[in-house]
């Protein structure tokens, strides 16, 4: 019985070693070239990096919450704090520090502007802009505005 237990444990240990070695080998190329390792989160995903995907997801949540808020109160929220509990917008999302991005929100009862500015602007960290029309604009060279190309 002891011999069978020993063989079983030896097989489990060998399998664990093989799995951890192959995982390390797969992770090494991703660390060398992070820009090319981005995997789209859904069909048609316009993001170029995980940071952009998170920024765009945040913007979509704010846009959805504003639509719902406007439908319920017949005007837009004038601050992010007002959006808490509208749609899936939570209290935690009021914080403008979103990792690699900083949120700016300027709201009036009849309109709003939402921007996401990366700490470092480059091809995989574009700036984003949206207003009450719900279209998200992006720019990789300067802060995005209403004239920047619309994200697909």
C-alpha positions, 0 to 999 in steps of 0.5 A: 500500500505504501509503495502505491501511495509513493508512486501516486505522489511521484506522478502528481509531483511530476505532473505539477512540475510539467504544468508549472514549467509549461506555464512559465514558458508561455508567460515569457513571450508575453512579458517580452512583447506586451503590446502584441499579447493583448487578446480582444475581450469580445468580437469587434473589441476596439481596445489595443491593451488591457488598460484600454479595455478597462478604460473603455469598459468604464466609459460604457458603464458611465454612458449607460448610467447617464442614459438611465439617469436621464430617462429616470430624472429627465436630466443628466447627472451633474457629477459622478457621485450622482450616478451611484446606483444608476445602472451598474455604476457603483460608489467605488467608480466615483474615484477618478483614478482608474489605474493607467487612466485618469477620469474627468467628468463635467456635467450639466443637466442638459449635457456632459463630457467624460474623458479618460486620459492615460498616464502615458499617451501612446499607441496602446494607451490612447485618450478617450472622449465621450459626451451625451451623444454616447459616441466614444472618440479616441486619439493616440497623439493628443487628448481626445475631443469631439473631433477625434475619430470615433471608436468602432 
